[in-house]
Amino acid sequence: MGVEFIRKRITDLRLKKGVSEYKMSLDLGHSRSYIQNIIAGRSLPSIEEFLYICEYLNVTPKAFFDDSEVEPILIQKALDGMRGLPDKDLLMLIGVIDRFKEGKSE
């Protein structure tokens, strides 16, 4: 896993979020070519900027590097929605997930 992975992953997650390189660059407070320069290999983000990019893409740094996760943005949204729910509701969600998994294996 190297620099090329980071560039490709930013592109993949940006596309899943549905934003252009231009918009993402401006939203992050940079010139319009900021993300384009990263993707083209002309620059790399600092660690601080990388963390901002992860936040913007709604993924944790761990999820960013876990390319086995097909939909990290959706998974993160689900996790965010579950945080703070009472135990009773979490158990109910786990039951629903288990039921979906059972139906998938049939």
C-alpha positions as CSV (number, residue, x, y, z in Angstrom):
1,M,0.0,0.0,0.0
2,G,1.6,3.2,-1.1
3,V,1.1,6.7,-2.5
4,E,-0.8,5.4,-5.5
5,F,-3.3,3.7,-3.2
6,I,-3.9,7.0,-1.4
7,R,-4.5,8.8,-4.7
8,K,-6.9,6.1,-6.0
9,R,-8.7,5.9,-2.7
10,I,-9.3,9.6,-2.5
11,T,-10.8,9.5,-6.0
12,D,-13.0,6.5,-5.3
13,L,-14.3,8.0,-2.0
14,R,-14.8,11.4,-3.6
15,L,-16.8,9.8,-6.4
16,K,-19.0,7.9,-4.0
17,K,-19.6,11.2,-2.2
18,G,-20.6,12.7,-5.5
19,V,-18.3,15.8,-5.5
20,S,-15.9,17.1,-8.1
21,E,-12.2,17.6,-7.5
22,Y,-12.9,21.3,-7.8
23,K,-15.6,21.4,-5.2
24,M,-13.7,19.2,-2.8
25,S,-10.6,21.4,-3.1
26,L,-12.7,24.6,-2.4
27,D,-14.6,22.9,0.5
28,L,-11.3,22.0,2.1
29,G,-10.2,25.6,1.9
30,H,-7.7,25.3,-0.9
31,S,-7.2,26.4,-4.5
32,R,-9.4,24.7,-7.1
33,S,-6.5,22.5,-8.2
34,Y,-5.6,21.1,-4.8
35,I,-7.2,17.7,-5.1
36,Q,-6.2,17.5,-8.8
37,N,-2.6,18.0,-7.9
38,I,-2.8,15.2,-5.3
39,I,-4.4,12.8,-7.7
40,A,-1.9,13.7,-10.5
41,G,1.0,13.0,-8.2
42,R,2.3,16.5,-8.1
43,S,1.7,16.8,-4.3
44,L,0.7,14.9,-1.3
45,P,-1.4,16.1,1.7
46,S,0.2,16.6,5.0
47,I,-1.0,14.3,7.8
48,E,-3.2,17.1,9.1
49,E,-4.7,17.7,5.6
50,F,-5.2,13.9,5.3
51,L,-7.3,13.9,8.4
52,Y,-9.4,16.8,7.0
53,I,-9.8,14.8,3.8
54,C,-11.0,11.8,5.8
55,E,-13.4,13.9,7.7
56,Y,-14.7,15.5,4.5
57,L,-15.2,12.1,2.9
58,N,-17.0,10.9,6.1
59,V,-14.5,8.1,6.8
60,T,-12.1,7.3,9.6
61,P,-8.5,7.0,8.7
62,K,-8.8,3.3,9.5
63,A,-11.7,3.0,7.0
64,F,-9.7,5.0,4.4
65,F,-7.0,2.4,4.4
66,D,-9.4,-0.6,4.6
67,D,-10.0,-1.1,0.9
68,S,-11.9,-4.3,1.6
69,E,-14.8,-2.1,2.8
70,V,-16.9,-1.6,-0.2
71,E,-19.1,1.2,1.2
72,P,-17.1,2.9,3.9
73,I,-19.1,6.1,3.8
74,L,-22.4,4.3,4.3
75,I,-20.9,2.1,7.1
76,Q,-19.6,5.2,8.8
77,K,-23.0,6.9,8.6
78,A,-24.6,3.8,10.1
79,L,-22.1,3.8,12.9
80,D,-22.6,7.5,13.6
81,G,-26.4,6.9,13.7
82,M,-26.0,4.1,16.2
83,R,-23.8,6.0,18.6
84,G,-25.8,7.1,21.6
85,L,-28.7,4.8,21.0
86,P,-29.9,2.9,24.1
87,D,-28.9,-0.7,24.5
88,K,-32.5,-1.9,23.7
89,D,-32.4,-0.2,20.3
90,L,-28.9,-1.4,19.5
91,L,-30.0,-5.0,20.3
92,M,-33.0,-4.5,18.0
93,L,-30.7,-3.3,15.2
94,I,-28.4,-6.3,15.7
95,G,-31.5,-8.6,15.4
96,V,-32.5,-6.9,12.1
97,I,-28.9,-7.2,10.8
98,D,-28.9,-10.9,11.7
99,R,-32.2,-11.4,10.0
100,F,-30.9,-9.8,6.8
101,K,-27.8,-12.0,6.9
102,E,-30.0,-15.1,7.3
103,G,-32.1,-14.1,4.3
104,K,-28.9,-13.5,2.2
105,S,-27.5,-17.0,2.9
106,E,-30.7,-18.8,1.8
